[in-house]
Amino acid sequence: MLREFDPWATSDIKDYDKLVDEFGISRLSDDLAKKLNDNKYVRRGLIIGHRELDLYLNHAESGKKISVISGIKPTGIFHLGSMITAEQMVYFQKKFFNSALYYSIADLEAYMDNGQDLVTSKKLAIENVADMLVMGMDPKRSVVYMQSSALLVSDLAFIFSDDVTVNMLQDIYGERRFSLYLSALVQSGDIFLPQTKNFGGPNPVLVPVGADQDPHIRLSRDLAFKHRNDFAFFPPSSIYHKLIRSLSGDEKMSKRNPDSMITLADSKADLKRKIMAAFTGGRITIEEQRRLGGEPDKCPVFDLYLYFDDDDKEISKVRSECLAGQRLCGECKQQVLEMVNLNIEEHQSKKIKMLDLADDMIQKGNELVKNNNL
């Protein structure tokens, strides 16, 4: 039996196949993968599975109203893990003209889990939303809000709590502080927000998340079934990506270990220090590397190609050269450093221009979610 994941802490998933089988996640069929072939994460095998993605895509392709939602705990600048979720949200918003995007800033969770005050969360939220805008989020089809302003969300959480027992939450999350159980109910409120009357009523909702966040999806789907006569909410669909390894190579990249992650605010000096010190899939000696080849599938430096390089052929070339022992880790790190530097420098220059719009979007979104119209 796989240990239940802790969505609030650093996770390390060794066996994604076992995860998919044990928790009933569906693998991407050839037909679904073909429909999403313009998604680099799908093409590169970084999507491990889904829940009812086919239902969501059927509605999307018919032109019916759909939504995509996820969120962030605003405790720092975007790192690569938060970037992946953001890119998935923007991808589905862009792909379907009938898709609205909802972005929850989980400032209440940041207060409960990290002891961070709401003012600090608001400042970081503006940074996070500006990152989303640089990535292509359409402000005209997006609702961004702070959890602390969302009466709709907290009311849903209160209603859902009537059908949840401590034993049920312990089965999903294990032993946790009760504030984290409450946080999970609030997240379910976030997930169903796009289906409330304020936003046009029930419609299929897709939640892109890392694989360690599946407990929240399972809880929300169960609540949808329990309350189907009250709200007629669609159970949320979900799509799961692999967790990006930390630069130390042994766990999920996390804000809890700053030196093991890359953020979109890192300076050139920071990037050089982190990447040049990163663990690799290389051998102990040059002679062994030439003779045995490297192990790119174990290498967090190679992972950076998967997330930053848009050229599939170049990635395939790098991998082949590594396996054949034609590529040494030092030169590979230097190439990755140049690529990441270029991407992040461009991102930072664009982000400065998005901060005022990000602040404005949060203010407008907060007004939309204050009024209760379940």
Secondary structure, DSSP 8 states (H G I E B T S, - for coil): ------TTS----S-HHHHHHHTT-B---HHHHHHTTT-HHHHTT-EEEEESHHHHHHHHHHT--EEEEEEE--SSS-BHHHHHHHHHHHHHHHH-TTEEEEEEE-HHHHHHHH---HHHHHHHHHHHHHHHHHTT--GGGEEEEEGGG-HHHHHHHHHHHTT--HHHHHHHH-S--HHHHHHHHHHHHHHHGGGSGGGTS---EEEEEEGGGHHHHHHHHHHHHHTHHHH-----EEEEE---B-TTSSSB--TTSGGGS-BTT--HHHHHHHHHT---S--SSHHHHHHH---GGG-HHHHHHHHH---HHHHHHHHHHHHTT-S-HHHHHHHHHHHHHHHHHHHHHHHGGGHHHHHHHHHHHHHHHHS---
